[in-house]
């Protein structure tokens, strides 16, 4: 954070924010000088209870259920401003529920709506209303939250309008070579008897829901698999929905033939599960400077420390790794979708409670109890993971702390209370966020717990990143209340509370344990609450559940924003905006990269880019003498780099990675943007840049 002026002194809060911003590099990826605008889309599935009356039978290929579900699917663009902003991955449910209530009354409520974040570390930040998260995104960025809220509401509108009788099937299978446990030392601290019940130290199971109309025509797919979307690593500066987003993209492209990405009737959602310690970087961590294995206990190297210990995916770079992991999920889901025969029948139930997670008491045995704690982050939180290490000398597995950093913390923020330190043992506390409330609370105290059941399927909506074994324990606890039910864990739902490890994993204090903010008994408290929800559903006593204490919703006037408005744009000498600085070649072969660079404005001057694109790739049709759009910036095949120059002079470089399936013909690339003039009251003016036409051929020897 910069000084407001050269002569001003930073106050205590600003100094504190500087220190925290430096430490929490694992949370905030940094400013984006280069933009890769794959649009982040919201996939919405609305499922209503079976109708009492049987609708007119449309002669389906198999016998329809007597009381079909009402099903609606929808999607909408929710891309926010994409330049000069930090990228993080937090979510909050409240803002869009207010808009839903205004439109639909009590139809869509806190208890029967689940928002599950796909979880990308490459999405635009600035929309979470707690101080810690606002720090990492340089504040509360109103355009970010507006884009997300409007996108979600629009997708629900679409799904609501498309509600029609249909059928739901589920299927599951094993997906190998797509995830790896990044904290095996913590996992091995779980009881041996428990570990022996499982073949792997990550969950390999993928579960899908298949939605069809009564004719059997596909409407959508919803899938769960435990893998972190960190194929795009922390060197990335491009907006991307990562491997889960690619899986959705690939599945939809096969179903929506002839439609551009984000369009077409079929909607595929690939969702998070218990991914807390599950990495897509399946080649594992190595010391990049020596090629040797990293230290097993703290994931560091003799030379270079933890920054040299990096896990790599199956591809040669992060783009290829994202594609491979995404394709693996998409192909397995396609196989399960095609072979799904187990149909869901029965009512839809939803149970929801607010819980004060700072004050939950749990039984440990017949004579002793434990309790949860006020939120706090440990030293290992700042160490990061093998998917992306933090800065300075923090290491995973730290149960001792560091007097130097503790001294800085005490001087700036005050020391943790003795009660909080004792509650979080053996975690050495780096930030006692539950005891910090300026300018607003630093972490949530009140969180959601929620279960939705559809026939024999129970969806456990959890507000954070459960590790492999934590997810298994939650599933078992819920399954106890439902005979022959399939139980799935839907991760990162409704609010974000970092990680949830088992009690045994917590003792090791790797990154996941250091990020379990409510202390060692966090998982036990959640298990207790989810058991209560499951029993209420099973015994049909949902109405008797206490609602619980509602969380605060902060007035926007109290939210800070350190993001400056971008300066006016300036075109390079003897050019205008949209002019080509580096032209395409006249001919390309499939598999090559067509590239063009334009004189550009700052993408933030384009304002609301919902349902718009910065890029098109267009093919010429001789018969109609017209150009057809074949790719946008939502296509995997395109990359849009905004290159920030000095004094408002910037460029946009567009790449088209020509797929092997591209048709031969004549193409062009267009770039759409806006620039702000320093004169004339900062007027925002649109511009279009167009490349020369070029040929694409299968071979240079034959066209």
C-alpha positions as CSV (number, residue, x, y, z in Angstrom):
1,X,0.0,0.0,0.0
2,X,1.3,3.4,-0.9
3,X,1.4,6.6,1.1
4,X,-1.4,9.0,0.2
5,X,1.2,11.7,-0.3
6,X,4.9,12.0,0.2
7,X,4.6,14.0,3.4
8,X,2.0,12.0,5.1
9,X,2.7,9.4,7.8
10,X,1.0,6.1,7.8
11,X,-1.2,5.5,10.8
12,X,-1.2,2.3,12.9
13,X,-3.8,0.5,10.9
14,X,-2.1,1.2,7.6
15,X,1.2,-0.1,9.0
16,X,-0.5,-3.2,10.2
17,X,-2.1,-3.7,6.8
18,X,1.3,-3.4,5.1
19,X,2.8,-6.1,7.3
20,X,-0.2,-8.4,6.7
21,X,-0.1,-7.8,3.0
22,X,3.5,-8.9,2.9
23,X,2.9,-12.0,4.9
24,X,-0.2,-13.3,3.3
25,X,1.1,-13.9,-0.2
26,X,-0.5,-17.3,-0.2
27,X,-3.9,-15.7,-0.1
28,X,-3.3,-12.9,-2.5
29,X,-1.7,-13.7,-5.8
30,X,-0.8,-10.0,-6.5
31,X,-1.7,-7.4,-9.1
32,X,-2.6,-8.4,-12.6
33,X,-0.4,-6.8,-15.3
34,X,-1.5,-9.6,-17.7
35,X,-5.0,-10.7,-18.2
36,X,-6.3,-14.0,-19.4
37,X,-10.0,-13.4,-19.7
38,X,-11.7,-16.8,-19.6
39,X,-15.1,-15.7,-18.3
40,X,-16.0,-17.1,-14.9
41,X,-19.5,-18.4,-15.2
42,X,-22.0,-19.3,-12.5
43,X,-23.8,-22.6,-13.0
44,X,-27.2,-22.8,-11.3
45,X,-29.3,-25.9,-10.8
46,X,-32.8,-25.5,-9.3
47,X,-34.5,-28.7,-8.1
48,X,-38.0,-28.6,-6.8
49,X,-39.9,-31.4,-5.0
50,X,-42.0,-33.8,-7.1
51,X,-45.3,-32.5,-8.2
52,X,-48.4,-34.1,-6.8
53,X,-50.0,-34.5,-10.2
54,X,-48.4,-36.5,-13.0
55,X,-47.8,-34.3,-16.0
56,X,-48.8,-35.4,-19.5
57,X,-46.5,-38.2,-20.5
58,X,-44.4,-37.3,-23.6
59,X,-43.7,-40.9,-24.6
60,X,-40.2,-41.2,-23.1
61,X,-37.9,-44.1,-24.0
62,X,-38.1,-45.4,-20.5
63,X,-40.9,-45.3,-17.9
64,X,-41.0,-41.8,-16.3
65,X,-41.4,-41.4,-12.5
66,X,-45.0,-40.9,-11.3
67,X,-44.0,-37.6,-9.7
68,X,-41.1,-36.0,-11.6
69,X,-38.9,-33.3,-10.2
70,X,-39.1,-29.8,-11.5
71,X,-35.6,-29.0,-12.8
72,X,-34.1,-25.7,-14.1
73,X,-30.6,-25.0,-15.1
74,X,-28.9,-21.7,-16.0
75,X,-25.6,-19.9,-16.3
76,X,-24.5,-16.3,-16.5
77,X,-21.4,-14.2,-16.9
78,X,-20.1,-12.8,-13.6
79,X,-16.7,-11.6,-14.7
80,X,-15.7,-8.4,-12.8
81,X,-13.0,-5.8,-13.5
82,X,-9.9,-7.7,-14.8
83,X,-6.9,-5.3,-14.5
84,X,-4.7,-3.9,-11.8
85,X,-6.6,-5.9,-9.1
86,X,-5.5,-8.8,-6.8
87,X,-6.8,-12.3,-7.4
88,X,-8.3,-14.4,-4.6
89,X,-11.0,-16.9,-4.2
90,X,-13.5,-16.1,-1.4
91,X,-17.3,-16.1,-1.5
92,X,-20.2,-14.8,0.5
93,X,-23.9,-15.7,0.2
94,X,-25.8,-12.7,1.7
95,X,-25.7,-10.0,-1.0
96,X,-27.5,-12.0,-3.7
97,X,-30.1,-13.4,-1.3
98,X,-31.3,-9.9,-0.7
99,X,-31.9,-9.5,-4.4
100,X,-33.6,-12.9,-4.7
101,X,-36.0,-12.0,-1.9
102,X,-36.9,-8.8,-3.7
103,X,-37.7,-10.8,-6.8
104,X,-39.1,-14.1,-5.6
105,X,-40.2,-13.5,-2.0
106,X,-39.6,-16.5,0.2
107,X,-39.2,-19.0,-2.7
108,X,-35.4,-19.0,-2.6
109,X,-34.2,-18.7,0.9
110,X,-31.1,-19.2,3.1
111,X,-32.1,-22.8,3.9
112,X,-32.8,-24.0,0.4
113,X,-30.1,-22.2,-1.6
114,X,-26.5,-23.4,-1.7
115,X,-23.7,-21.4,-3.2
116,X,-20.7,-23.6,-3.7
117,X,-17.5,-21.9,-5.0
118,X,-15.7,-23.7,-7.8
119,X,-12.7,-22.2,-6.0
120,X,-10.1,-20.6,-8.3
121,X,-7.1,-18.7,-7.1
122,X,-7.3,-16.8,-10.4
123,X,-10.5,-14.9,-10.0
124,X,-10.9,-11.2,-9.4
125,X,-11.0,-10.4,-5.7
126,X,-12.5,-7.7,-3.6
127,X,-15.9,-9.0,-2.5
128,X,-15.6,-10.5,1.0
129,X,-16.6,-8.3,3.9
130,X,-14.1,-9.2,6.6
131,X,-11.0,-7.3,7.2
132,X,-8.5,-10.0,6.6
133,X,-9.9,-10.8,3.2
134,X,-10.3,-7.1,2.3
135,X,-6.6,-6.6,3.0
136,X,-5.5,-9.3,0.6
137,X,-7.7,-7.8,-2.2
138,X,-6.8,-4.2,-1.3
139,X,-10.3,-3.6,0.0
140,X,-13.9,-4.1,-1.0
141,X,-14.2,-3.6,-4.7
142,X,-17.8,-2.8,-5.5
143,X,-17.6,-3.7,-9.3
144,X,-16.4,-7.2,-8.3
145,X,-19.4,-7.9,-6.0
146,X,-21.8,-6.3,-8.4
147,X,-20.7,-8.5,-11.3
148,X,-21.0,-11.6,-9.2
149,X,-24.3,-10.8,-7.6
150,X,-25.9,-9.8,-10.9
151,X,-24.5,-12.9,-12.6
152,X,-25.8,-15.3,-9.9
153,X,-29.3,-13.6,-9.9
154,X,-29.4,-13.7,-13.7
155,X,-28.5,-17.4,-13.8
156,X,-31.2,-18.1,-11.2
157,X,-33.7,-16.2,-13.3
158,X,-32.8,-18.3,-16.4
159,X,-33.1,-21.5,-14.4
160,X,-36.4,-20.4,-12.9
161,X,-37.9,-19.6,-16.3
162,X,-36.7,-23.0,-17.6
163,X,-38.2,-25.1,-14.8
164,X,-39.8,-28.2,-16.2
165,X,-40.6,-31.8,-15.2
166,X,-37.6,-34.0,-15.3
167,X,-35.5,-36.8,-13.9
168,X,-32.3,-37.1,-11.9
169,X,-29.8,-39.9,-12.0
170,X,-26.6,-40.3,-10.0
171,X,-23.5,-42.3,-10.7
172,X,-20.0,-42.6,-9.2
173,X,-16.6,-43.9,-10.2
174,X,-12.9,-43.8,-9.5
175,X,-10.7,-41.1,-11.2
176,X,-7.0,-41.9,-11.0
177,X,-4.0,-39.7,-11.8
178,X,-5.7,-36.5,-11.0
179,X,-5.0,-35.6,-7.4
180,X,-2.1,-36.0,-4.9
181,X,-2.0,-35.5,-1.1
182,X,0.2,-32.4,-0.5
183,X,0.4,-33.0,3.3
184,X,1.0,-36.7,3.6
185,X,2.8,-36.3,6.9
186,X,-0.4,-34.8,8.4
187,X,-2.5,-37.5,6.9
188,X,-0.3,-40.2,8.4
189,X,-1.0,-38.9,11.9
190,X,-4.6,-40.1,11.6
191,X,-5.2,-43.4,13.4
192,X,-3.8,-46.4,11.5
193,X,-7.0,-48.4,11.8
194,X,-8.8,-45.5,10.1
195,X,-6.2,-45.1,7.4
196,X,-6.3,-48.9,6.7
197,X,-9.9,-48.6,5.6
198,X,-9.0,-46.6,2.6
199,X,-6.8,-47.4,-0.4
200,X,-5.5,-43.9,-1.0
201,X,-4.6,-40.8,1.0
202,X,-6.9,-38.7,-1.2
203,X,-10.4,-39.4,-2.4
204,X,-10.4,-40.7,-5.9
205,X,-14.2,-40.9,-6.1
206,X,-16.1,-38.7,-8.5
207,X,-19.9,-38.4,-8.1
208,X,-22.2,-37.0,-10.8
209,X,-25.8,-36.0,-11.0
210,X,-27.5,-36.2,-14.4
211,X,-30.5,-34.1,-15.2
212,X,-32.8,-34.9,-18.0
213,X,-36.3,-33.9,-19.1
214,X,-39.0,-36.6,-19.3
215,X,-37.9,-37.5,-22.8
216,X,-34.5,-38.4,-21.6
217,X,-32.8,-35.4,-23.2
218,X,-30.0,-34.0,-21.2
219,X,-30.4,-30.7,-19.3
220,X,-27.3,-30.6,-17.1
221,X,-24.7,-32.3,-15.0
222,X,-23.4,-31.6,-11.5
223,X,-20.2,-33.3,-10.4
224,X,-18.0,-33.4,-7.3
225,X,-14.4,-34.4,-7.1
226,X,-11.7,-33.6,-4.5
227,X,-9.0,-31.6,-6.2
228,X,-7.6,-28.1,-5.6
229,X,-8.0,-25.7,-8.6
230,X,-4.3,-24.7,-8.3
231,X,-3.1,-26.0,-11.6
232,X,-2.7,-22.3,-12.5
233,X,0.1,-21.7,-10.0
234,X,1.0,-18.5,-8.1
235,X,3.1,-17.1,-10.9
236,X,-0.2,-16.7,-12.9
237,X,-1.5,-13.3,-13.6
238,X,-4.5,-14.3,-15.8
239,X,-8.1,-14.6,-14.9
240,X,-9.0,-18.3,-15.1
241,X,-11.5,-20.8,-13.6
242,X,-8.7,-23.4,-13.5
243,X,-9.1,-27.2,-13.8
244,X,-12.7,-27.4,-12.5
245,X,-13.6,-24.6,-14.9
246,X,-11.9,-26.3,-17.8
247,X,-13.8,-29.5,-17.0
248,X,-17.1,-27.6,-17.2
249,X,-16.0,-25.9,-20.4
250,X,-15.0,-29.1,-22.1
251,X,-18.2,-31.0,-21.1
252,X,-20.4,-28.1,-22.3
253,X,-18.6,-27.7,-25.5
254,X,-19.3,-31.3,-26.4
255,X,-23.0,-30.9,-25.5
256,X,-23.6,-27.5,-26.9
257,X,-22.4,-28.0,-30.5
258,X,-22.4,-24.8,-32.5
259,X,-22.6,-22.6,-29.4
260,X,-19.9,-20.3,-28.1
261,X,-18.6,-20.9,-24.5
262,X,-21.2,-19.9,-21.9
263,X,-24.0,-20.3,-24.3
264,X,-26.3,-23.2,-25.2
265,X,-28.9,-25.1,-23.2
266,X,-26.8,-27.7,-21.5
267,X,-25.1,-26.6,-18.2
268,X,-22.3,-28.6,-16.6
269,X,-21.1,-27.8,-13.1
270,X,-17.9,-29.2,-11.6
271,X,-17.8,-28.6,-7.9
272,X,-15.4,-28.6,-5.0
273,X,-15.4,-31.4,-2.4
274,X,-13.1,-32.3,0.4
275,X,-10.0,-30.9,-1.4
276,X,-8.2,-29.3,1.6
277,X,-5.0,-31.4,1.1
278,X,-5.7,-32.6,-2.4
279,X,-3.4,-31.1,-5.1
280,X,-3.7,-31.5,-8.9
281,X,0.1,-31.2,-9.2
282,X,0.5,-35.0,-9.4
283,X,4.2,-35.1,-10.2
284,X,4.7,-34.0,-6.6
285,X,7.1,-31.5,-5.0
286,X,10.8,-31.4,-5.9
287,X,13.6,-29.0,-5.2
288,X,13.7,-27.1,-8.4
289,X,17.3,-26.2,-8.1
290,X,18.7,-29.7,-7.5
291,X,15.9,-32.1,-8.6
292,X,16.0,-33.9,-5.2
293,X,12.9,-34.6,-3.1
294,X,11.9,-31.9,-0.6
295,X,12.1,-32.4,3.1
296,X,9.2,-34.6,4.1
297,X,8.3,-32.8,7.3
298,X,8.2,-29.2,6.3
299,X,8.5,-29.2,2.4
300,X,11.7,-27.3,2.2
301,X,15.0,-27.6,0.4
302,X,18.6,-27.4,1.7
303,X,19.2,-24.6,-0.8
304,X,16.3,-22.1,-1.4
305,X,14.1,-23.3,1.5
306,X,10.4,-23.7,0.9
307,X,10.4,-21.4,-2.2
308,X,12.5,-24.0,-4.0
309,X,10.1,-26.8,-3.1
310,X,7.4,-26.8,-5.8
311,X,4.9,-29.4,-6.9
312,X,4.2,-29.7,-10.6
313,X,1.3,-31.0,-12.5
314,X,1.2,-33.6,-15.3
315,X,1.8,-31.0,-18.0
316,X,4.9,-29.1,-19.2
317,X,3.4,-25.8,-18.0
318,X,0.4,-24.7,-15.9
319,X,-1.8,-24.3,-19.0
320,X,-1.2,-27.8,-20.1
321,X,-1.6,-29.1,-16.5
322,X,-4.9,-27.3,-16.2
323,X,-6.2,-28.8,-19.4
324,X,-5.0,-32.4,-18.6
325,X,-6.6,-32.4,-15.1
326,X,-9.8,-30.8,-16.4
327,X,-10.0,-33.2,-19.3
328,X,-9.6,-36.1,-16.9
329,X,-12.6,-35.0,-14.9
330,X,-14.6,-34.2,-18.0
331,X,-14.0,-37.5,-19.6
332,X,-14.7,-39.5,-16.5
333,X,-17.9,-37.5,-15.9
334,X,-18.9,-38.1,-19.5
335,X,-18.5,-41.9,-19.0
336,X,-20.5,-41.8,-15.7
337,X,-23.2,-39.6,-17.3
338,X,-23.6,-42.0,-20.2
339,X,-23.9,-45.0,-18.0
340,X,-26.0,-43.5,-15.1
341,X,-28.9,-45.8,-14.2
342,X,-29.6,-45.1,-10.5
343,X,-32.5,-42.7,-10.4
344,X,-33.4,-40.5,-7.5
345,X,-36.9,-40.6,-6.2
346,X,-38.6,-39.0,-3.2
347,X,-38.8,-35.6,-1.5
348,X,-36.4,-32.7,-1.4
349,X,-35.4,-31.5,2.1
350,X,-33.2,-28.6,3.2
351,X,-31.9,-28.0,6.7
352,X,-29.8,-24.9,7.6
353,X,-28.5,-23.3,10.8
354,X,-26.3,-20.4,11.8
355,X,-23.6,-21.5,14.2
356,X,-21.2,-19.4,16.4
357,X,-18.1,-21.4,15.7
358,X,-16.1,-19.6,18.3
359,X,-18.1,-21.1,21.1
360,X,-19.0,-24.7,20.4
361,X,-18.6,-27.4,23.1
362,X,-18.0,-31.0,21.9
363,X,-17.8,-34.2,23.9
364,X,-14.4,-35.9,23.7
365,X,-15.4,-38.9,25.8
366,X,-17.7,-39.7,28.7
367,X,-16.0,-37.3,31.1
368,X,-14.3,-34.6,29.0
369,X,-15.3,-32.0,26.5
370,X,-13.5,-29.7,24.1
371,X,-14.4,-26.4,22.6
372,X,-13.8,-24.3,19.6
373,X,-11.8,-21.1,19.7
374,X,-11.9,-17.5,18.5
375,X,-10.4,-17.5,15.0
376,X,-6.6,-17.4,14.7
377,X,-4.0,-18.3,12.0
378,X,-0.8,-20.1,12.7
379,X,2.7,-19.5,11.5
380,X,2.3,-22.4,9.1
381,X,-0.4,-20.4,7.3
382,X,2.2,-17.9,6.1
383,X,4.4,-20.7,4.9
384,X,2.0,-21.6,2.1
385,X,2.0,-25.0,0.4
386,X,4.0,-26.9,-2.2
387,X,1.4,-25.6,-4.6
388,X,2.6,-22.1,-3.8
389,X,5.0,-21.1,-1.0
390,X,4.7,-18.0,1.1
391,X,7.5,-15.5,1.8
392,X,10.1,-15.0,4.5
393,X,11.2,-17.8,6.8
394,X,7.9,-19.4,7.7
395,X,7.8,-23.2,7.3
396,X,5.1,-25.8,7.3
397,X,5.0,-27.9,10.5
398,X,5.9,-25.1,12.8
399,X,4.7,-25.7,16.4
400,X,7.1,-23.3,18.0
401,X,6.5,-19.9,16.4
402,X,9.2,-17.3,15.7
403,X,10.1,-14.5,18.3
404,X,10.9,-12.1,15.5
405,X,7.5,-12.2,13.9
406,X,5.7,-12.5,17.2
407,X,7.4,-9.3,18.3
408,X,6.3,-7.5,15.2
409,X,2.8,-8.8,15.7
410,X,2.7,-7.8,19.3
411,X,3.9,-4.3,18.6
412,X,1.5,-3.6,15.8
413,X,-1.6,-5.7,16.6
414,X,-1.2,-6.7,20.2
415,X,-0.4,-10.2,21.5
416,X,-3.0,-13.0,21.5
417,X,-4.7,-13.6,24.8
418,X,-3.6,-16.4,27.0
419,X,-7.0,-18.0,26.6
420,X,-6.7,-18.0,22.8
421,X,-3.2,-19.3,22.8
422,X,-4.2,-22.2,25.1
423,X,-7.3,-22.9,23.0
424,X,-5.3,-23.2,19.8
425,X,-2.5,-25.4,21.1
426,X,-0.2,-26.7,19.6
427,X,-0.7,-23.9,17.0
428,X,1.7,-21.0,17.5
429,X,-0.6,-18.0,16.7
430,X,0.6,-15.6,14.0
431,X,-2.6,-13.5,13.8
432,X,-5.3,-13.7,16.6
433,X,-8.0,-12.5,14.1
434,X,-10.8,-13.3,16.5
435,X,-9.6,-10.7,18.8
436,X,-9.2,-8.0,16.1
437,X,-12.3,-6.0,15.0
438,X,-10.9,-2.8,13.5
439,X,-12.1,-1.5,11.2
440,X,-14.4,-4.6,11.0
441,X,-14.1,-8.1,12.3
442,X,-11.2,-9.9,10.7
443,X,-12.8,-13.3,10.4
444,X,-16.3,-14.6,10.6
445,X,-17.6,-16.0,13.9
446,X,-21.1,-17.0,12.6
447,X,-21.0,-19.6,9.8
448,X,-23.5,-21.7,7.9
449,X,-24.1,-25.4,8.2
450,X,-26.5,-26.9,5.7
451,X,-27.6,-30.2,4.2
452,X,-29.9,-30.7,1.2
453,X,-31.3,-34.1,0.3
454,X,-32.8,-35.1,-3.0
455,X,-34.3,-38.6,-2.6
456,X,-31.4,-40.8,-1.5
457,X,-28.7,-38.2,-2.1
458,X,-27.5,-36.0,0.7
459,X,-25.4,-32.9,-0.2
460,X,-23.4,-31.6,2.8
461,X,-22.6,-28.0,2.2
462,X,-19.5,-27.1,4.2
463,X,-18.1,-23.6,4.7
464,X,-14.5,-24.3,4.0
465,X,-11.8,-26.6,2.7
466,X,-12.1,-30.0,4.5
467,X,-9.1,-32.3,4.2
468,X,-9.5,-35.8,2.8
469,X,-10.0,-37.5,6.1
470,X,-12.1,-34.7,7.5
471,X,-14.5,-35.1,4.6
472,X,-14.6,-38.9,5.1
473,X,-15.6,-38.4,8.7
474,X,-18.3,-35.9,7.8
475,X,-19.7,-38.3,5.2
476,X,-19.8,-41.1,7.7
477,X,-21.4,-39.0,10.4
478,X,-24.2,-37.9,8.0
479,X,-24.6,-41.4,6.5
480,X,-25.5,-42.7,10.0
481,X,-28.8,-40.9,9.7
482,X,-29.7,-42.0,6.2
483,X,-30.0,-45.7,5.2
484,X,-28.5,-46.5,1.8
485,X,-27.9,-42.8,1.0
486,X,-25.1,-41.4,-1.1
487,X,-23.4,-38.6,0.7
488,X,-21.3,-36.0,-1.0
489,X,-19.3,-33.1,0.5
490,X,-19.8,-29.8,-1.4
491,X,-16.9,-27.6,-0.4
492,X,-16.6,-23.8,0.1
493,X,-20.3,-23.2,0.5
494,X,-22.0,-19.9,1.5
495,X,-19.1,-18.4,3.4
496,X,-15.3,-19.1,3.6
497,X,-13.6,-20.2,6.8
498,X,-10.3,-21.5,5.5
499,X,-9.4,-25.1,6.3
500,X,-10.8,-27.9,8.5
501,X,-8.4,-30.7,9.4
502,X,-8.9,-33.7,11.7
503,X,-7.7,-33.3,15.3
504,X,-4.7,-35.5,14.6
505,X,-3.7,-33.6,11.4
506,X,-4.0,-30.4,13.4
507,X,-1.2,-31.5,15.7
508,X,1.3,-31.5,12.9
509,X,0.5,-27.9,12.0
510,X,1.3,-27.9,8.3
511,X,-0.4,-25.3,6.2
512,X,-3.9,-26.8,6.5
513,X,-3.6,-27.1,10.3
514,X,-2.2,-23.6,10.6
515,X,-5.3,-22.4,8.6
516,X,-7.9,-24.3,10.7
517,X,-9.0,-21.1,12.4
518,X,-11.4,-22.3,15.1
519,X,-8.8,-24.6,16.7
520,X,-8.2,-28.4,17.1
521,X,-11.8,-29.3,17.7
522,X,-13.2,-27.6,14.6
523,X,-14.0,-30.8,12.8
524,X,-15.7,-32.3,15.9
525,X,-17.9,-29.3,16.2
526,X,-18.9,-29.5,12.5
527,X,-19.6,-33.2,12.8
528,X,-21.8,-32.5,15.8
529,X,-23.8,-29.9,13.9
530,X,-24.2,-31.9,10.6
531,X,-25.4,-34.9,12.6
532,X,-28.1,-32.7,14.0
533,X,-29.1,-31.5,10.6
534,X,-29.2,-35.0,9.2
535,X,-31.3,-36.3,12.1
536,X,-33.7,-33.5,11.7
537,X,-34.2,-34.4,8.0
538,X,-34.4,-38.1,8.7
539,X,-37.0,-37.6,11.5
540,X,-38.8,-34.8,9.7
541,X,-38.2,-32.3,12.5
542,X,-36.5,-29.6,10.5
543,X,-39.0,-27.0,11.7
544,X,-37.8,-27.6,15.3
545,X,-34.2,-26.7,14.5
546,X,-33.1,-23.5,16.1
547,X,-32.2,-20.9,13.4
548,X,-29.1,-19.8,15.3
549,X,-27.5,-16.4,15.6
550,X,-27.4,-14.5,12.3
551,X,-24.1,-13.1,11.1
552,X,-23.5,-9.3,10.7
553,X,-23.9,-7.7,7.4
554,X,-21.7,-4.7,7.2
555,X,-22.8,-1.3,5.9
556,X,-20.8,-0.5,2.7
557,X,-19.9,2.8,4.2
558,X,-17.6,1.0,6.7
559,X,-15.8,-1.0,4.1
560,X,-12.4,0.3,3.0
561,X,-11.0,0.4,-0.6
562,X,-7.3,1.0,-1.4
563,X,-7.7,0.4,-5.1
564,X,-7.1,3.6,-7.1
565,X,-8.9,4.5,-10.2
566,X,-6.7,3.9,-13.3
567,X,-5.2,7.0,-14.9
568,X,-6.1,8.2,-18.3
569,X,-4.9,6.3,-21.3
570,X,-2.3,7.6,-23.7
571,X,-1.7,6.2,-27.2
572,X,1.8,5.7,-28.4
573,X,3.2,8.4,-30.7
574,X,1.6,8.4,-34.2
575,X,-1.0,5.8,-33.2
576,X,-4.6,5.6,-32.1
577,X,-6.4,3.1,-29.9
578,X,-7.0,-0.2,-31.7
579,X,-4.1,0.2,-34.1
580,X,-2.0,-2.9,-34.6
581,X,1.6,-2.7,-33.3
582,X,2.6,-6.2,-34.2
583,X,0.7,-7.8,-37.0
584,X,-0.3,-11.5,-37.5
585,X,1.5,-13.7,-40.0
586,X,-0.2,-14.2,-43.4
587,X,-0.6,-18.0,-42.8
588,X,-0.6,-20.4,-39.9
589,X,-0.7,-24.2,-39.6
590,X,-3.1,-25.8,-37.0
591,X,-1.3,-26.2,-33.7
592,X,0.5,-22.9,-34.1
593,X,-0.2,-19.6,-32.3
594,X,-1.5,-16.6,-34.1
595,X,-0.6,-13.4,-32.2
596,X,-1.4,-9.7,-32.7
597,X,-0.6,-6.7,-30.5
598,X,-2.8,-3.6,-30.3
599,X,-2.6,-0.1,-28.9
600,X,-4.9,-0.5,-25.9
601,X,-6.7,1.2,-23.0
602,X,-6.8,-0.1,-19.5
603,X,-9.5,-2.9,-19.4
604,X,-11.0,-1.4,-16.2
605,X,-12.2,1.5,-18.4
606,X,-14.4,-1.0,-20.2
607,X,-16.7,-1.0,-17.1
608,X,-19.3,-3.7,-17.0
609,X,-18.1,-6.4,-19.3
610,X,-20.9,-8.8,-18.6
611,X,-21.9,-10.6,-21.7
612,X,-19.2,-8.8,-23.6
613,X,-15.8,-9.9,-24.8
614,X,-12.4,-8.3,-25.2
615,X,-11.5,-10.7,-28.0
616,X,-13.0,-12.5,-31.0
617,X,-11.5,-14.9,-33.5
618,X,-13.6,-14.8,-36.7
619,X,-13.8,-17.0,-39.8
620,X,-14.8,-15.6,-43.2
621,X,-17.6,-17.3,-45.1
622,X,-17.3,-16.7,-48.9
623,X,-20.9,-17.8,-49.5
624,X,-22.3,-15.0,-47.3
625,X,-19.4,-12.6,-47.5
626,X,-19.5,-12.3,-43.7
627,X,-17.4,-13.1,-40.6
628,X,-18.5,-15.7,-38.1
629,X,-17.3,-15.6,-34.5
630,X,-15.7,-18.9,-33.6
631,X,-13.9,-18.0,-30.3
632,X,-14.3,-15.3,-27.6
633,X,-12.2,-14.5,-24.6
634,X,-14.1,-17.2,-22.8
635,X,-12.6,-19.8,-25.1
636,X,-9.7,-21.9,-23.9
637,X,-8.0,-21.4,-27.2
638,X,-7.6,-17.6,-26.7
639,X,-5.4,-15.6,-24.4
640,X,-5.7,-11.9,-23.8
641,X,-2.7,-10.2,-22.2
642,X,-3.0,-6.6,-21.1
643,X,0.5,-5.2,-20.8
644,X,0.6,-2.2,-18.5
645,X,3.0,0.5,-19.8
646,X,4.3,3.7,-18.3
647,X,2.2,6.9,-18.0
648,X,-1.0,5.3,-19.3
649,X,0.6,3.8,-22.4
650,X,-0.5,0.1,-22.6
651,X,-0.9,-2.7,-25.1
652,X,-3.1,-5.7,-25.5
653,X,-1.6,-8.9,-27.0
654,X,-4.1,-11.5,-28.2
655,X,-3.1,-15.1,-28.9
656,X,-5.1,-17.7,-30.6
657,X,-3.7,-21.2,-29.9
658,X,-5.1,-22.7,-33.1
659,X,-6.6,-26.1,-32.3
660,X,-5.9,-29.1,-34.5
661,X,-9.6,-29.3,-35.2
662,X,-9.7,-25.8,-36.7
663,X,-11.2,-25.6,-40.1
664,X,-9.0,-24.3,-42.9
665,X,-9.9,-20.9,-44.2
666,X,-9.5,-17.2,-43.7
667,X,-9.5,-15.7,-40.2
668,X,-9.1,-12.4,-38.4
669,X,-8.7,-11.4,-34.7
670,X,-10.5,-8.5,-33.2
671,X,-10.0,-6.7,-29.9
672,X,-12.6,-4.6,-28.2
673,X,-11.8,-2.0,-25.5
674,X,-12.3,1.4,-24.1
675,X,-9.9,4.3,-23.3
676,X,-10.2,7.2,-20.9
677,X,-9.2,10.6,-22.2
678,X,-7.4,13.0,-19.8
679,X,-9.2,15.9,-21.4
680,X,-12.9,16.4,-22.0
681,X,-14.0,15.4,-18.5
682,X,-12.3,11.9,-18.6
683,X,-14.6,10.7,-21.3
684,X,-14.7,6.9,-21.9
685,X,-14.6,6.0,-25.6
686,X,-14.9,2.6,-27.1
687,X,-12.5,1.3,-29.8
688,X,-12.1,-1.8,-31.9
689,X,-8.8,-3.2,-33.2
690,X,-8.7,-5.6,-36.2
691,X,-5.9,-7.7,-37.4
692,X,-5.1,-8.4,-41.0
693,X,-6.9,-11.5,-42.5
694,X,-4.8,-14.6,-42.4
695,X,-5.0,-18.2,-43.6
696,X,-5.2,-21.3,-41.5
697,X,-4.2,-24.6,-43.1
698,X,-3.7,-28.2,-42.0
699,X,-0.3,-28.3,-43.7
700,X,1.9,-25.8,-45.4
701,X,2.2,-28.2,-48.3
702,X,-1.5,-28.3,-49.0
703,X,-4.2,-25.8,-48.6
